[in-house]
Amino acid sequence: MKILIVEDNADMRDLVCLIVERLFYLPVLACHGKEGLEKAIAEKPQLILMDMRMPVMDGWEAARALRTHPDTKNIPILATTALFRPHELRTCLEAGCNDYLVKPFSCVDLQTKIGEMLGTRSEQLRFN
């Protein structure tokens, strides 16, 4: 199963990629929303992890575009964001994200959210 990681911060992108690999998913990486939209259409991942504040195309615009494209409209989107105020999180959902995870988050929190989004339950991996 493919998980698209759309994140402009290289360190965060690498960390999330490592977690996704440890969960036995295939990560697909994008550095901004426009690249994420293109890769989502080409790769058809089962889940998209979307940062919200990015250059070129932000996560809100990318989520709206994903929801209008016939090939991506049903792919679940998890907003991974440093925004935490209720109205900011609501804008993620209004843009088309199915749920959100506020940064900083733990490896276990991300694993749990991925399981919920994909409807899978796996053994809790130990992240040491």
Backbone bond lengths (Angstrom), bond angles and torsions (degrees), N, CA, C in turn:
res aa  C-N    CA-C-N  psi(-1)  N-CA   C-N-CA  omega(-1)  CA-C   N-CA-C  phi
1 M - - - 1.447 - - 1.521 109.69 -
2 K 1.312 115.51 138.17 1.464 121.04 -179.19 1.518 110.61 -98.13
3 I 1.333 114.82 139.59 1.455 122.12 172.16 1.528 107.26 -124.34
4 L 1.322 115.75 121.43 1.458 121.91 177.92 1.522 108.98 -86.53
5 I 1.326 116.11 125.94 1.466 123.26 179.23 1.524 107.13 -109.40
6 V 1.329 116.46 113.14 1.468 121.51 -179.79 1.522 106.69 -110.05
7 E 1.320 116.12 105.50 1.469 122.07 -171.89 1.514 108.78 -153.89
8 D 1.339 117.58 127.68 1.460 120.54 -178.60 1.520 113.35 -84.05
9 N 1.320 118.41 -23.07 1.462 121.66 179.94 1.531 108.78 -81.82
10 A 1.327 116.50 116.23 1.468 121.28 -174.90 1.528 112.57 -59.87
11 D 1.334 117.78 -41.72 1.466 120.07 -179.42 1.530 111.07 -64.52
12 M 1.325 116.89 -44.27 1.464 120.46 178.99 1.531 110.16 -66.25
13 R 1.324 116.72 -41.01 1.473 121.06 178.51 1.531 110.45 -60.48
14 D 1.326 116.88 -43.94 1.468 121.03 179.27 1.526 111.44 -64.98
15 L 1.328 117.02 -40.91 1.457 121.10 179.90 1.533 110.95 -64.59
16 V 1.324 116.81 -48.06 1.469 120.55 179.60 1.528 110.22 -63.94
17 C 1.318 116.89 -38.72 1.468 121.60 176.93 1.532 110.16 -59.16
18 L 1.305 117.18 -45.32 1.463 121.84 179.16 1.535 111.27 -61.22
19 I 1.330 116.24 -43.99 1.464 120.14 178.73 1.529 110.11 -62.70
20 V 1.306 116.81 -45.92 1.474 121.37 179.90 1.528 110.47 -59.83
21 E 1.313 116.93 -42.77 1.474 120.40 177.97 1.526 111.21 -64.32
22 R 1.326 117.87 -40.93 1.474 121.59 179.06 1.522 112.03 -65.52
23 L 1.335 116.03 -21.54 1.461 121.24 176.88 1.532 111.46 -90.45
24 F 1.331 116.07 5.28 1.461 123.81 176.41 1.525 113.78 69.74
25 Y 1.333 115.88 31.97 1.459 121.51 171.40 1.524 108.14 -106.49
26 L 1.310 116.32 160.79 1.458 122.27 178.39 1.528 108.91 -96.61
27 P 1.340 118.32 111.39 1.466 119.50 179.57 1.525 112.13 -78.12
28 V 1.317 115.00 141.39 1.454 123.32 171.39 1.526 104.46 -121.14
29 L 1.333 117.53 129.93 1.462 120.86 -170.86 1.525 112.61 -110.40
30 A 1.342 114.83 143.13 1.459 122.28 174.12 1.526 108.19 -142.35
31 C 1.331 116.08 144.71 1.472 121.84 -174.83 1.532 114.28 -94.67
32 H 1.325 117.86 -13.27 1.469 121.72 178.80 1.524 108.75 -158.90
33 G 1.310 116.13 170.78 1.459 121.43 -174.10 1.513 115.13 -60.24
34 K 1.327 117.50 -39.00 1.467 120.23 -179.86 1.527 110.58 -63.95
35 E 1.322 116.21 -45.16 1.459 120.29 177.14 1.532 110.16 -65.34
36 G 1.325 116.82 -37.47 1.456 120.87 177.39 1.515 112.17 -62.17
37 L 1.321 116.98 -42.78 1.463 121.99 177.45 1.525 110.40 -61.38
38 E 1.322 116.71 -46.50 1.469 121.18 179.69 1.527 111.26 -61.91
39 K 1.335 116.63 -44.04 1.472 119.78 -178.86 1.528 111.50 -70.58
40 A 1.321 117.65 -34.15 1.463 120.20 177.54 1.526 110.60 -62.64
41 I 1.321 116.52 -41.82 1.470 120.91 179.29 1.520 110.24 -66.91
42 A 1.328 117.23 -42.65 1.467 121.47 -176.95 1.528 112.90 -75.63
43 E 1.331 117.64 -41.37 1.467 122.18 -171.58 1.528 114.29 -94.64
44 K 1.330 116.90 -23.27 1.471 122.61 -178.63 1.541 112.29 50.17
45 P 1.338 116.60 62.86 1.461 119.77 -179.76 1.530 110.98 -69.89
46 Q 1.322 115.53 164.19 1.457 120.26 177.81 1.534 111.77 -85.10
47 L 1.352 116.52 -16.67 1.459 122.19 -179.61 1.521 108.67 -154.42
48 I 1.341 115.76 146.57 1.463 121.59 175.79 1.518 108.21 -121.33
49 L 1.335 116.38 126.33 1.462 123.38 172.64 1.521 106.21 -100.13
50 M 1.329 118.03 113.49 1.461 122.36 -168.81 1.516 112.22 -119.12
51 D 1.341 115.78 117.44 1.459 120.54 169.08 1.530 106.52 -70.08
52 M 1.299 117.57 155.13 1.462 119.97 -177.44 1.521 113.20 -99.17
53 R 1.314 117.37 -39.62 1.471 120.85 -177.62 1.519 109.01 -99.53
54 M 1.345 114.72 104.52 1.467 120.86 -178.92 1.525 109.39 -144.42
55 P 1.326 116.41 158.10 1.462 119.62 175.10 1.533 110.88 -76.73
56 V 1.298 116.30 173.31 1.466 126.55 176.82 1.526 110.87 69.24
57 M 1.331 117.75 -64.84 1.464 123.34 174.88 1.518 106.86 -144.42
58 D 1.336 117.07 122.06 1.462 118.97 -178.12 1.530 110.94 -76.65
59 G 1.318 115.98 173.62 1.453 121.67 -176.30 1.515 113.94 -66.63
60 W 1.335 117.54 -32.36 1.461 120.27 179.02 1.529 110.09 -65.88
61 E 1.316 115.88 -47.36 1.469 120.28 179.75 1.532 110.32 -64.49
62 A 1.321 116.54 -42.13 1.468 120.60 179.38 1.530 111.00 -63.18
63 A 1.335 117.59 -42.91 1.471 120.97 179.40 1.525 110.64 -62.72
64 R 1.325 116.91 -43.20 1.473 119.82 177.77 1.519 111.01 -61.63
65 A 1.328 116.69 -42.00 1.468 120.53 179.38 1.530 111.15 -66.23
66 L 1.318 117.15 -40.18 1.468 120.96 178.06 1.526 111.07 -62.22
67 R 1.311 117.10 -37.34 1.466 121.50 -179.00 1.531 112.67 -71.06
68 T 1.323 117.78 -22.57 1.465 119.84 -179.13 1.526 112.99 -94.65
69 H 1.331 117.57 -12.62 1.468 120.75 -179.00 1.531 109.82 -86.61
70 P 1.322 118.32 131.42 1.476 120.21 -176.53 1.529 114.48 -60.92
71 D 1.331 118.28 -29.23 1.467 120.93 -178.54 1.529 113.59 -81.89
72 T 1.329 117.38 -15.25 1.466 119.86 -174.08 1.530 113.73 -125.04
73 K 1.315 117.46 -3.40 1.467 120.25 -171.72 1.524 114.17 -61.48
74 N 1.339 118.01 -23.53 1.464 120.43 -178.13 1.526 114.47 -105.56
75 I 1.327 117.53 3.86 1.466 120.14 178.36 1.528 108.54 -75.64
76 P 1.336 118.18 126.65 1.467 119.19 178.24 1.532 111.27 -65.34
77 I 1.333 114.68 141.00 1.471 121.89 179.55 1.521 108.16 -121.31
78 L 1.337 115.55 124.99 1.453 122.45 174.31 1.521 108.02 -106.65
79 A 1.329 117.13 114.10 1.463 120.99 175.93 1.525 108.07 -72.98
80 T 1.322 116.07 125.30 1.467 121.55 173.25 1.525 105.23 -111.00
81 T 1.324 116.67 107.79 1.450 119.90 -167.14 1.524 112.71 -141.82
82 A 1.308 115.28 150.04 1.465 121.04 174.23 1.527 110.52 -83.61
83 L 1.319 117.42 -8.88 1.462 121.57 177.08 1.521 108.77 -70.44
84 F 1.319 116.52 139.80 1.467 118.00 -175.83 1.520 114.05 -137.59
85 R 1.309 118.41 -9.69 1.467 119.90 179.41 1.526 109.41 -71.35
86 P 1.321 117.48 144.43 1.475 119.97 -176.93 1.527 114.55 -52.69
87 H 1.333 117.53 -42.50 1.469 118.72 -179.14 1.535 111.54 -68.45
88 E 1.335 117.40 -30.65 1.471 120.32 177.56 1.526 110.43 -70.49
89 L 1.320 116.61 -41.66 1.464 120.51 178.83 1.529 110.51 -67.43
90 R 1.319 116.26 -35.94 1.465 120.26 177.19 1.526 110.79 -61.61
91 T 1.343 117.51 -36.84 1.468 119.87 179.58 1.533 111.17 -65.68
92 C 1.334 117.32 -29.90 1.471 120.30 175.77 1.529 109.79 -63.40
93 L 1.319 115.92 -45.57 1.462 120.83 -179.73 1.528 111.01 -67.84
94 E 1.320 116.73 -39.94 1.469 121.03 179.12 1.524 111.90 -65.13
95 A 1.334 116.85 -29.28 1.467 120.85 178.91 1.529 112.02 -75.75
96 G 1.338 116.95 -16.30 1.458 119.45 178.28 1.517 115.03 125.02
97 C 1.329 117.62 -1.36 1.461 119.44 176.45 1.526 109.04 -71.98
98 N 1.322 116.02 144.56 1.458 120.53 -179.64 1.522 112.12 -82.40
99 D 1.325 116.55 -28.40 1.455 121.61 -178.12 1.522 107.24 -162.71
100 Y 1.329 116.51 178.66 1.465 120.59 179.66 1.515 109.69 -143.53
101 L 1.322 114.50 158.79 1.454 123.63 174.69 1.517 106.28 -136.48
102 V 1.335 116.19 122.26 1.460 121.10 -174.43 1.524 110.08 -85.57
103 K 1.339 115.90 131.70 1.458 123.25 175.90 1.525 108.85 -79.66
104 P 1.305 119.29 146.32 1.461 125.86 -5.77 1.529 110.25 -77.08
105 F 1.316 115.36 143.20 1.461 120.58 178.07 1.522 108.20 -123.33
106 S 1.325 115.54 158.61 1.458 120.11 179.65 1.534 109.90 -86.70
107 C 1.307 115.66 163.74 1.462 121.32 175.73 1.522 110.52 -59.24
108 V 1.324 116.24 -41.23 1.465 121.05 -179.87 1.528 110.57 -66.20
109 D 1.341 117.43 -39.86 1.465 120.29 177.02 1.526 110.76 -60.32
110 L 1.327 116.88 -43.22 1.463 120.25 179.49 1.525 110.24 -66.54
111 Q 1.320 117.16 -43.01 1.464 120.95 178.52 1.530 110.38 -58.79
112 T 1.323 116.65 -45.33 1.463 121.26 -179.44 1.523 110.75 -62.39
113 K 1.327 116.94 -45.09 1.464 121.46 -178.41 1.524 110.93 -65.52
114 I 1.335 117.61 -40.69 1.462 120.85 177.27 1.533 109.64 -61.61
115 G 1.314 117.01 -44.60 1.462 121.09 177.92 1.518 112.02 -59.46
116 E 1.327 116.50 -43.67 1.463 120.58 178.02 1.525 111.32 -63.16
117 M 1.329 116.50 -44.11 1.466 121.03 -176.26 1.524 111.82 -67.69
118 L 1.327 116.59 -34.77 1.465 120.63 -177.63 1.531 112.34 -95.51
119 G 1.328 116.65 -4.80 1.460 120.38 -179.26 1.514 112.93 68.31
120 T 1.335 115.21 33.12 1.465 119.88 179.72 1.519 109.60 -119.80
121 R 1.270 114.99 153.76 1.458 121.12 174.32 1.515 106.67 -126.53
122 S 1.297 116.28 124.30 1.459 119.90 178.08 1.517 108.79 -126.54
123 E 1.296 114.80 163.80 1.456 119.67 175.49 1.523 108.51 -59.50
124 Q 1.332 115.88 140.67 1.456 119.20 176.22 1.523 107.85 -66.93
125 L 1.308 115.79 121.18 1.464 120.05 175.63 1.517 108.85 -81.45
126 R 1.297 114.92 146.94 1.455 119.52 175.70 1.514 108.41 -90.07
127 F 1.315 115.49 124.94 1.453 121.68 177.99 1.516 107.49 -106.55
128 N 1.334 116.32 99.40 1.455 120.84 -179.16 1.509 110.10 -104.06
